[in-house]
Amino acid sequence: MSLTRRTTTSLLKPLTTTTSLLTRRPYSTDNSTPITVETSVPFTGHNCDPPSRSITTTPSELMTFFTDMSLMRRMEIAADSLYKSKLIRGFCHLYDGQEAVCIGMESAITKKDCIITAYRDHCIFLGRGGSLLESFAELMGRQDGCSRGKGGSMHFYKKDAGFYGGHGIVGAQVPLGCGLAFAQKYKKDESVTFAMYGDGAANQGQLFEALNMAALWDLPAILVCENNHFIVEGVEFVDVRERDPIERIRKLILAHDLATEKELKDIEKQARKQVDEAIAKAKESPMPDESELFTNVYRKGYGVEVDGMDAFAVKQACKFAKEHALKNGPIILEMDTYRYHGHSMSDPGSTYRTRDEISGVRQERDPIERIRKLILAHDLATEKELKDIEKLARKQVDEAIAKAKESPMPDESELFTNVYRKGYGVESFGADRKELRATLP
């Protein structure tokens, strides 16, 4: 399936060297000359046929992907340093390693489509057209920040580009995202909402309630699970692959000497026997009569598992999901991705995984390196020219940080603004504060 050419401009200003190389290489006569690539691994579909692995791109798009992801990576690395220097305070969750999800998604949609996410939101904001100055100023709590310095790392926002923010409450953004999708369907503007959440939010009740409502109303909602495989549980960082609920109960039973290991094994054997007997009886049950064919039809969920470290796989999946959501209602995309930093800056990220594991992912699956290899394989740039792009990213990040440091802190008068809409609200008064005066729209 051929994809349309990306129309958004690069986050970085084009390098003169990059421009010159695209005017003298094999694809030089037309930057839109198609290049066919294949996703790293197949898609896995649930209740739907997955999209094709074959994707059409262009030299221009490949260079844009590399440029934009390099800038995002450099921004997050700089944020790490600023946090350690105490110029960024509070919570801070970095996105390095997961850039392909943002880049691939943006290339498949328009600014009419909405995005809402959790607290790992810096690169999503940049992808929606936000600036480096707005990003660093917000991180440092300055007036020039995208939320006027009052949101910080977890609450970036850009309404004019359809970005409805980072949210600090786990899973709480998903119902809001379904609300955005409701508005889109109500207005019939043929756009969709991408409600993003992490694997740690995947067991939140509000997520399932919102998904049920979205399915009932056929909302154009796409739930995107960024599964980076590690979550926070209390103050522990747990590999989700080691969270089997039965084993937890087994350990509790043995710890309190309520049964022996053999007795628990006997219970499991009995469970297998009961299941086998039930299957035998079920096989004897007759098929439904043809008259029942169109009764009791329940809506089934749709979903696609995606390699979230492959920008083109993400692009293909998001394009597929948008088309599906506009016709059939909600769909879930699970992005198999990986974060290089810890959960937040308070987490070293090394107590529950080895350094070898992290370096292995960097070598085998890094989203920027994948694009670099494609560019070199198609002779679109030299290694030196790509290094120059990365140097320019560092320079632009350094310049944005310097400007952000000059931005003043929010004025004290801003402390209570943006709580209620200006001129509206509820005021309590009287000696005991039990009388209320309300001014509503």
Summary of the structure (lengths in Angstrom):
residues: 441
radius of gyration: 25.2
end to end distance: 49.0
largest distance: 80.8
contacts: 1389
relative contact order: 0.16
helix: 45%
strand: 13%
